[in-house]
Amino acid sequence: MSETTITEHSYAPRKRLSSHFSLLRLDHSVKQIFVIPGIVIAASLTEASFNAALMMRIVLGLLAVVAVACSNYVLNELLDAPFDRQHPTKRLRPAACRSISVPLAYAQWLVCAALGFWLAYGVSWPLFFSVLGLWIMGCVYNIPPLRLKDVPYLDVLVESVNNPIRFCVGWCIVTATVVPPASMLVAYWMLGAYFMALKRFSEYRQIGSESAIRYRRSFAFYGEQKLLTSALFYAAASMLFFGAFIMRYRMAMIFAFPFIALLMADYFHLAFAHDSPVQNPEKLYRQPRLMTLLALCCMVLIVTSFVNFPWLAQIFPKSGVH
């Protein structure tokens, strides 16, 4: 056997292994940052202490949500392969390139899910049901005949419901007895829908209408105007429900509004860029201005979660004149 043949035979298994590893999209784990506000706000409202037991639950909870997210990514890539071949960059994904074993990939999907469920169960039943909900939404989003990612507006709303689920994951890591506020869950959901609508808008602009329809069926209904109009609705709804939350629970968080508004405005601006980074949120860390605004938002939200400003009650009384 020639040296070239030996090299090819030894390289093929490594390439296949690398392709299966990339299905997990571990670089997307940065999206699990949306778990953190659930932890912070739950700790603030329940006055939980950050002791060793809580830190262990945080580690296990984050590992659980990452494992289930990896399961969803594997399923997404398997079922999206025919459509990804119509995309200028996603056509290079392993499943689209046929560089994986499909049965092995489905085994990955189930093993990752089982690992996530097992880790979550070790923390609490509420956390188990939260990560189970995340996995079920991945199935509803991707698997025919439902495959809601092909239905206009539902594709955005169903995908972005992962945001409040992640919030619940963070919340359930801290407490298994107190229910998270509905106003915050809806605000979180609408904020995720805002980001997702702008991602769709950017994809539509880059690919072009005809190619976009071949890549994503919902684009047969969408257009730039409809996507921007929906993004405006989601942004307004998010801030409305966030305002309802702070009026009821944490008035001090009103100081975060300007920073959140600037963050959302900068994200909107980025959506118009050529080959916009909003199409790949896991790479947004390369945007220094956006990351600076995000850091400021996080810092202000954390401080205002635990520091009270009694004089605010004089300016914004909770009960008004009827």
Secondary structure in CASP SS format (residue, H / E / C, confidence):
PFRMAT SS
TARGET T0000
AUTHOR 0000-0000-0000
METHOD secondary structure of the structure
MODEL  1
M C 1.00
S C 1.00
E H 1.00
T H 1.00
T H 1.00
I H 1.00
T H 1.00
E H 1.00
H H 1.00
S H 1.00
Y H 1.00
A H 1.00
P H 1.00
R H 1.00
K H 1.00
R H 1.00
L H 1.00
S H 1.00
S H 1.00
H H 1.00
F H 1.00
S H 1.00
L C 1.00
L C 1.00
R C 1.00
L H 1.00
D H 1.00
H H 1.00
S H 1.00
V H 1.00
K H 1.00
Q H 1.00
I H 1.00
F H 1.00
V H 1.00
I H 1.00
P H 1.00
G H 1.00
I H 1.00
V H 1.00
I H 1.00
A H 1.00
A H 1.00
S H 1.00
L H 1.00
T H 1.00
E C 1.00
A C 1.00
S C 1.00
F C 1.00
N C 1.00
A H 1.00
A H 1.00
L H 1.00
M H 1.00
M H 1.00
R H 1.00
I H 1.00
V H 1.00
L H 1.00
G H 1.00
L H 1.00
L H 1.00
A H 1.00
V H 1.00
V H 1.00
A H 1.00
V H 1.00
A H 1.00
C H 1.00
S H 1.00
N H 1.00
Y H 1.00
V H 1.00
L H 1.00
N H 1.00
E H 1.00
L H 1.00
L H 1.00
D H 1.00
A H 1.00
P H 1.00
F H 1.00
D H 1.00
R C 1.00
Q C 1.00
H C 1.00
P C 1.00
T C 1.00
K H 1.00
R H 1.00
L H 1.00
R C 1.00
P C 1.00
A C 1.00
A C 1.00
C C 1.00
R C 1.00
S C 1.00
I C 1.00
S C 1.00
V H 1.00
P H 1.00
L H 1.00
A H 1.00
Y H 1.00
A H 1.00
Q H 1.00
W H 1.00
L H 1.00
V H 1.00
C H 1.00
A H 1.00
A H 1.00
L H 1.00
G H 1.00
F H 1.00
W H 1.00
L H 1.00
A H 1.00
Y H 1.00
G C 1.00
V C 1.00
S C 1.00
W H 1.00
P H 1.00
L H 1.00
F H 1.00
F H 1.00
S H 1.00
V H 1.00
L H 1.00
G H 1.00
L H 1.00
W H 1.00
I H 1.00
M H 1.00
G H 1.00
C H 1.00
V H 1.00
Y H 1.00
N H 1.00
I C 1.00
P C 1.00
P C 1.00
L C 1.00
R C 1.00
L H 1.00
K H 1.00
D H 1.00
V C 1.00
P C 1.00
Y C 1.00
L H 1.00
D H 1.00
V H 1.00
L H 1.00
V H 1.00
E H 1.00
S H 1.00
V C 1.00
N H 1.00
N H 1.00
P H 1.00
I H 1.00
R H 1.00
F H 1.00
C H 1.00
V H 1.00
G H 1.00
W H 1.00
C H 1.00
I H 1.00
V H 1.00
T C 1.00
A C 1.00
T C 1.00
V C 1.00
V C 1.00
P C 1.00
P C 1.00
A H 1.00
S H 1.00
M H 1.00
L H 1.00
V H 1.00
A H 1.00
Y H 1.00
W H 1.00
M H 1.00
L H 1.00
G H 1.00
A H 1.00
Y H 1.00
F H 1.00
M H 1.00
A H 1.00
L H 1.00
K H 1.00
R H 1.00
F H 1.00
S H 1.00
E H 1.00
Y H 1.00
R H 1.00
Q H 1.00
I H 1.00
G C 1.00
S H 1.00
E H 1.00
S H 1.00
A H 1.00
I H 1.00
R H 1.00
Y H 1.00
R C 1.00
R H 1.00
S H 1.00
F H 1.00
A H 1.00
F C 1.00
Y C 1.00
G C 1.00
E H 1.00
Q H 1.00
K H 1.00
L H 1.00
L H 1.00
T H 1.00
S H 1.00
A H 1.00
L H 1.00
F H 1.00
Y H 1.00
A H 1.00
A H 1.00
A H 1.00
S H 1.00
M H 1.00
L H 1.00
F H 1.00
F H 1.00
G H 1.00
A H 1.00
F H 1.00
I H 1.00
M H 1.00
R H 1.00
Y C 1.00
R C 1.00
M H 1.00
A H 1.00
M H 1.00
I H 1.00
F H 1.00
A H 1.00
F H 1.00
P H 1.00
F H 1.00
I H 1.00
A H 1.00
L H 1.00
L H 1.00
M H 1.00
A H 1.00
D H 1.00
Y H 1.00
F H 1.00
H H 1.00
L H 1.00
A C 1.00
F C 1.00
A C 1.00
H C 1.00
D C 1.00
S C 1.00
P H 1.00
V H 1.00
Q H 1.00
N C 1.00
P H 1.00
E H 1.00
K H 1.00
L H 1.00
Y H 1.00
R H 1.00
Q C 1.00
P H 1.00
R H 1.00
L H 1.00
M H 1.00
T H 1.00
L H 1.00
L H 1.00
A H 1.00
L H 1.00
C H 1.00
C H 1.00
M H 1.00
V H 1.00
L H 1.00
I H 1.00
V H 1.00
T H 1.00
S H 1.00
F H 1.00
V C 1.00
N C 1.00
F C 1.00
P C 1.00
W C 1.00
L H 1.00
A H 1.00
Q H 1.00
I H 1.00
F C 1.00
P C 1.00
K C 1.00
S C 1.00
G C 1.00
V C 1.00
H C 1.00
END
